């Protein structure tokens, strides 16, 4: 299983951990080249640029950002952590669905 690694995260209208998207072409190309050089050579072919809207955790409004990412295989430890987290999520979903099913059964019985 692959993991996506964020190399740079620039904000368009709001500042992010890597600042704002550079405004000149020369600065933007330089920032992208710097990001590419931070990606291990064997994963550079997976490098991607994503321009999207990020939700603001405080007011729910979004802000545009530019991310440079790459993909690599998960380490054994990451796979174990992912499996542990995914199992917990699935068990939580099962509990929620069972609760909903019981509520629906009760409602159905009350209509008979």
Secondary structure, DSSP 8 states (H G I E B T S, - for coil): -EEEEEEEEEESSS-BTTBB--SSHHHHHHHHHHHHHTS-GGGGGG-EEEEEEEE-TTTS-EEEEEEEEEEEE--HHHHHHHHHHHHHHHHHHHHHHHHHHHHHHHHHHHT-
